[in-house]
Amino acid sequence: MISRTWIIARRELLSFAVGPVTWVTMAAALALAAWIAGPRALAASGGDLSGFTVQSCGIWLGMQMYLAPVLSMRLLSEERRSGTFEALVTAPVSDVEVVVGKFFAAWIVHAVGASIVAVWPLVGVPFGGSPDPGQMFSAWLGLVGTGSVFIAAGTFASSLTSSQMLAGFLAMAFCLLLRFLPAAALAALTEEHVLSRALARANLEAQILDAARGLVDVVNVATQAAMTAALLLFATRTLESRRWQ
């Protein structure tokens, strides 16, 4: 299973590598994030590199809601639009392998971009700054963790339609809900409410800020993994239903 999943992921990675959309999107996202994060993050942090990391990760979280849909919207919808979906589902691979392989390829591309954001504090070294390697790793872990949830949401959206544009809009809507719904619900509920603790754990903004401060919370990592798995399960079930249409 792992070998077949990796074959699909490698095929998708090759598609990302030769496609100009990936390079243009990643370059634009990083340039925009750097342009925004540079003056704003440094100003907000008062020149402190630890604070700079926190501010930068907060900005990248906002960028993820647009970057993840662009990376994931074509994963399954393109197969249906181009007419290769039938060949894919009749190949000796399971729906789980197809979904996980394609998701994994988009996640790797995103993880590379996130690593650049995590090491931004190194720009302060020539000026006497002293970045914390532990905080940088924790920030990267938080970025790829929240990114996996958003990309899984985009993969699910891509399984629902053959239109890349519609898949992109659906993915963006899912990402907005995932980011803002838990915080909005928490604001409307009392701390004693039975849903408060569960919603607090699903708050991706709080998770990324914890990670950016250097806190590796195993519960947060497990929550991100569970949310990712649930969204990929939805995508798999949708793909299975397409076999009989």
C-alpha positions in Angstrom: 0.0 0.0 0.0 2.8 2.4 0.9 4.6 1.8 -2.4 1.5 2.5 -4.4 0.7 5.6 -2.4 4.2 6.9 -3.0 3.9 6.2 -6.7 0.8 8.4 -6.9 2.5 11.0 -4.7 5.6 11.0 -6.9 3.5 11.4 -10.0 1.7 14.3 -8.5 4.9 15.9 -7.3 6.2 15.7 -10.9 3.1 17.5 -12.0 3.6 20.2 -9.4 7.3 20.5 -10.4 6.7 21.0 -14.2 3.6 23.1 -13.8 4.2 26.9 -13.7 1.2 27.5 -11.5 2.9 25.9 -8.5 6.1 28.0 -8.8 4.2 31.2 -9.5 1.8 30.6 -6.6 4.6 29.7 -4.1 6.8 32.6 -5.2 3.9 35.0 -4.9 2.8 33.7 -1.5 6.3 33.8 -0.1 7.0 37.3 -1.6 3.7 38.6 -0.2 4.2 37.0 3.2 7.7 38.4 3.4 6.5 41.9 2.3 3.8 41.8 4.9 5.7 40.0 7.6 8.9 42.0 7.3 7.8 45.5 8.5 4.7 44.4 10.4 6.2 41.5 12.3 9.4 43.3 13.2 7.4 46.4 14.3 5.0 44.3 16.3 7.8 42.3 17.9 9.9 45.3 18.7 12.9 43.7 17.0 12.8 40.6 19.1 13.3 37.5 16.9 11.1 35.3 19.1 8.3 37.7 18.7 9.1 38.0 15.0 8.6 34.2 14.6 5.2 34.4 16.3 4.1 37.3 14.2 5.3 35.7 11.0 3.5 32.4 11.7 0.3 34.3 12.4 0.6 36.0 9.0 1.4 32.7 7.2 -1.7 31.1 8.8 -3.7 33.7 6.9 -1.8 32.9 3.7 -2.5 29.2 4.1 -6.2 29.7 3.6 -5.5 30.9 0.0 -2.4 28.8 -0.7 -3.8 25.5 0.3 -6.9 25.7 -2.0 -4.6 26.6 -4.9 -2.4 23.6 -4.2 -5.2 21.1 -3.7 -8.1 22.2 -5.9 -6.8 20.3 -8.9 -5.8 17.0 -7.2 -9.0 15.1 -7.9 -11.1 17.5 -10.0 -8.5 17.6 -12.8 -8.7 13.8 -13.1 -12.4 14.0 -13.7 -12.2 17.0 -16.0 -9.4 15.5 -18.2 -11.2 12.1 -18.5 -8.4 10.2 -16.7 -10.6 9.5 -13.6 -12.0 6.3 -15.1 -8.5 4.9 -15.7 -7.4 6.0 -12.2 -10.3 4.2 -10.4 -9.9 1.0 -12.5 -6.2 0.8 -11.8 -5.0 -1.6 -9.1 -5.0 1.0 -6.4 -7.5 1.7 -3.7 -9.4 5.0 -3.2 -7.5 5.5 0.0 -4.1 5.3 -1.8 -5.3 7.7 -4.5 -6.5 10.3 -1.9 -3.5 10.0 0.5 -1.0 10.0 -2.4 -2.3 13.1 -3.9 -2.8 14.8 -0.5 0.8 13.9 0.4 2.2 15.5 -2.7 0.5 18.8 -2.0 1.5 18.6 1.6 5.2 18.2 0.7 5.0 21.3 -1.5 3.4 23.3 1.2 5.9 22.0 3.8 8.8 23.3 1.7 7.2 26.7 1.6 6.5 26.7 5.3 10.1 25.8 6.1 11.2 29.1 4.5 8.8 31.0 6.8 10.1 29.1 9.9 13.7 30.1 9.2 13.0 33.7 8.5 14.4 34.7 12.0 17.9 33.7 10.6 17.9 37.1 8.8 18.6 38.7 12.2 21.8 36.8 12.8 24.1 39.3 10.9 22.6 42.0 13.1 23.4 40.3 16.4 20.2 38.3 16.7 20.0 34.9 18.3 17.2 32.8 16.9 16.0 29.8 19.0 16.3 26.6 16.9 13.8 24.8 19.1 11.2 27.6 18.5 12.0 27.5 14.8 11.3 23.8 14.6 8.2 24.1 16.7 6.9 26.9 14.4 7.6 24.7 11.3 5.8 21.8 12.9 2.8 24.0 13.7 2.8 25.4 10.2 2.8 22.0 8.5 0.3 20.7 11.0 -2.3 23.4 10.3 -1.4 23.3 6.6 -2.2 19.6 6.5 -5.7 20.3 7.8 -6.3 23.0 5.1 -4.9 20.9 2.3 -7.0 17.9 3.4 -10.0 20.3 3.2 -9.0 21.3 -0.3 -8.6 17.6 -1.2 -12.1 16.9 0.0 -13.4 19.9 -2.0 -11.6 18.7 -5.1 -13.4 15.3 -4.8 -16.8 17.0 -5.0 -16.6 18.5 -8.5 -14.8 18.3 -11.8 -14.4 22.1 -11.9 -11.1 23.4 -10.5 -12.5 26.8 -10.0 -15.5 25.6 -8.0 -13.2 23.2 -6.0 -11.0 26.2 -5.2 -13.9 28.3 -3.9 -15.2 25.3 -1.9 -11.8 24.7 -0.5 -11.4 28.4 0.5 -14.9 28.3 2.2 -13.9 25.1 4.1 -10.6 26.7 5.2 -12.4 29.9 6.4 -14.8 27.7 8.4 -12.0 25.7 9.9 -10.1 28.8 11.0 -12.9 31.1 12.3 -15.8 28.8 13.3 -14.2 27.4 16.5 -13.2 30.8 17.7 -16.6 32.3 16.9 -18.4 29.4 18.6 -16.2 29.7 21.7 -17.1 33.4 21.9 -20.8 32.5 21.9 -20.5 29.7 24.5 -19.7 29.8 28.1 -16.6 28.1 29.5 -18.8 25.5 31.2 -20.5 24.4 28.0 -19.8 20.8 27.0 -18.5 21.9 23.5 -16.1 24.5 24.8 -13.1 22.1 25.4 -13.5 20.3 22.0 -13.8 23.6 20.1 -10.8 25.0 22.0 -8.7 22.0 20.7 -10.0 22.6 17.2 -8.9 26.3 17.2 -6.1 26.3 14.6 -5.2 29.9 15.3 -4.5 29.1 18.9 -2.5 26.0 17.9 -0.2 27.8 15.5 0.4 30.5 18.1 1.4 27.9 20.7 3.7 26.3 18.2 5.2 29.7 17.2 6.1 30.3 20.8 8.0 27.1 21.0 5.4 24.9 22.6 5.1 21.4 21.0 1.7 20.3 22.3 1.1 16.6 21.6 -2.6 17.1 21.9 -2.5 19.8 19.3 -0.6 17.5 16.9 -3.0 14.7 17.5 -6.0 17.0 16.9 -4.5 18.2 13.6 -3.9 14.6 12.6 -7.4 13.6 13.5 -8.9 16.6 11.6 -6.8 15.8 8.5 -7.7 12.1 8.7 -11.4 12.9 8.9 -11.3 15.2 5.9 -9.4 12.7 3.9 -12.0 10.0 4.9 -14.7 12.3 3.5 -12.7 12.6 0.2 -12.3 8.9 0.0 -16.0 8.2 0.6 -16.8 10.8 -2.1 -14.4 9.1 -4.5 -15.9 5.7 -3.8 -19.4 7.0 -4.6 -18.0 8.2 -8.0 -17.2 4.6 -9.0 -20.9 3.8 -9.3 -21.9 6.9 -11.2 
